[in-house]
Amino acid sequence: MVPAERIKSLRRSTPGCRSLVFVDLKSRLVLCSDSDLPVPPQEALDAVCLRGARLLTGPIPAAAEAALAAPVFEAVAVQGGRIEVFLRSPDAPDEALCGVLEASADPDAALDVLRGGIDAILTEDAAHPVAASPRGQ
């Protein structure tokens, strides 16, 4: 399954998920997304990516890791009448799934589905790396 199809399938199987974004936290780039909303503008996807990067890397998770004595791989944010969940894998800490959920959704149930989904995406991604074009683009 290609990444776009995998993201679409994963979003549809995640309870209450309206949008799902697969991101590179280090470069802060959206790699793939799917939504049941009208096509979200790139700025909205970039904003979700940036929130994920801020919550999963840098000083916020560093402080949480120090307090909890354990690495932070998940975050939940509630804002603007919706819930956002962020999840990175210990095997690929620079890549993450960011989900925008309905306000009535259960973030724990969504994270349960996404935990298995990110592993499948990363396994597939490693098996089918993107080849560079002859001009490196």
Buried (B, 14 or more C-beta within 10 A) or exposed (E): EEBEEBBBBBBEEBBBBBBBBBBBBEEBEBBBBBBEEEEBEEEBBBEBBBBBBBBBBEEEBEEBEEEEEEEBBBBBBEEEEBBBBBBBBEEBBBBBBBBBBBEEBEBEBBBEBBBEBBBEBBEEBEEEEEEEEEEEE
